[in-house]
Amino acid sequence: MNQEQVKELLLQLEPDTEEFQVIFSGKQSKRVNGIYHPERREIIIHNRNFKSENDLVYTAIHEFAHHLHFTRSPVPITNRAHTQEFWALFHGLLEKAEGLSLYTNVFEQEAEFRLLTDRIRTSFLAKNGHLMKEFGKLLTEAEALCRKYNARFEDYVDRVLGVHRTTARVLMRIHALNVDPEIGFENMRTVASLKTEEERKKAEEAFRSGKSPDRVKAEFSRKRKEEEPLERLRQEKRRIEKTIHSLMKRLEEIDQRLEKFEGKAAQEKA
């Protein structure tokens, strides 16, 4: 697979995107498999790092996600490129690539991985979810007991149990909302943080279907942002301003190069 074929593959995932280039460095790197240069819209892939095309495609999709994230973000991207939004975008691209048979999910293909995944989910994630939900029930009982004896519940969890009061409240909310423990404790926290029952049910379904935590969080974060038209307009304004700035900078670079070439041509004629 050459660099043009990689670019064609990426465009199958997201054809409507700003122009970019895929460049094979022809080198091996111990630091990174690839890197994205936003100012040049270049995806650099250290193609001698890989033992299989599938592994190379994974890195290409990762760097392509950076390109999409950078060019589509309504607000400037900070130096912290691996944000929740990035991971949600990247995981969505991987899922799409799998559906188009452009990338193979080895975790689902290989029996050893499937067996291990099942053990982890049933013996640890689900069991931990059930334990933490039961913990929330006991904390609710403790709160009632504190009221009975006119004691401060926060003092009980802080100093007696050694549990942070915020964590205690999350556990109690998980129990009260009857969040599905099969999705694991961390995902239960996410579900419990949502405001409406409809959102919580959709989030649980998303987790059960295999969506990554970042994708689920980003989805509900996006929905909340969509409900804020003023902020959406401000973000659109910032996006346009960023695009104009980028184009003006590129135009300035082209003018400088033209001036250089024209000056050189004039000297040769003289």
HUKAKA-V362818 format. One record per backbone hydrogen bond with DSSP energy under -0.5 kcal/mol. CO is the residue of the C=O (numbers start at 1). NH is the residue of the N-H. Records with the same first field share a line. If there is no record, write none. Layout:
CO = NH / NH
This chain:
2 = 6
3 = 7
4 = 8
5 = 9
6 = 10
7 = 11
8 = 12
9 = 12 / 13
10 = 13 / 14
15 = 17
21 = 23 / 43
23 = 25 / 45
27 = 48
33 = 46
35 = 44
36 = 38
37 = 40 / 41 / 42
41 = 21
42 = 37 / 44
43 = 23 / 45
44 = 35
45 = 25 / 26 / 47
46 = 49
47 = 50
52 = 56
53 = 57
54 = 58
55 = 59
56 = 60
57 = 61
58 = 62
59 = 63
60 = 64
61 = 65
62 = 66
63 = 67
64 = 68
65 = 69
66 = 70
67 = 71
68 = 72
69 = 73
79 = 81
81 = 83
83 = 87
84 = 88
85 = 89
86 = 90
87 = 91
88 = 92
89 = 93
90 = 94
91 = 95
92 = 96
93 = 97
94 = 98
95 = 99
96 = 100
97 = 102 / 103
98 = 101
103 = 105
104 = 106
105 = 108 / 109
106 = 110
110 = 114
111 = 115
112 = 116
113 = 117
114 = 118
115 = 119
116 = 120
117 = 121
118 = 122
119 = 123
120 = 124 / 125
121 = 126
124 = 128
125 = 129
126 = 130
127 = 131
128 = 132
129 = 133
130 = 134
131 = 135
132 = 136
133 = 137
134 = 138
135 = 139
136 = 140
137 = 141
138 = 142
139 = 143
140 = 144
141 = 145
142 = 146
143 = 147
144 = 148
145 = 149
146 = 151
147 = 150
151 = 153
152 = 156
153 = 157
154 = 158
155 = 159 / 160
156 = 160 / 161
157 = 162 / 163
164 = 168
165 = 169
166 = 170
167 = 171
168 = 172
169 = 173
170 = 174
171 = 175
172 = 176
173 = 177
174 = 178 / 179
175 = 178
180 = 183
181 = 184
184 = 188
185 = 189
186 = 190
187 = 191
188 = 192
189 = 193
190 = 193 / 194
191 = 194
196 = 200
197 = 201
198 = 202
199 = 203
200 = 204
201 = 205
202 = 206
203 = 207
204 = 208
205 = 209
206 = 211
207 = 210
212 = 216
213 = 217
214 = 218
215 = 219
216 = 220
217 = 221
218 = 222
219 = 223
220 = 224
221 = 225
222 = 226
223 = 227
224 = 227
225 = 228
227 = 229
228 = 232
229 = 233
230 = 234
231 = 235
232 = 236
233 = 237
234 = 238
235 = 239
236 = 240
237 = 241
238 = 242
239 = 243
240 = 244
241 = 245
242 = 246
243 = 247
244 = 248
245 = 249
246 = 250
247 = 251
248 = 252
249 = 253
250 = 254
251 = 255
252 = 256
253 = 257
254 = 258
255 = 259
256 = 260
257 = 261
258 = 262
259 = 263
260 = 264
261 = 265
262 = 266
263 = 267
264 = 268
265 = 269
266 = 270
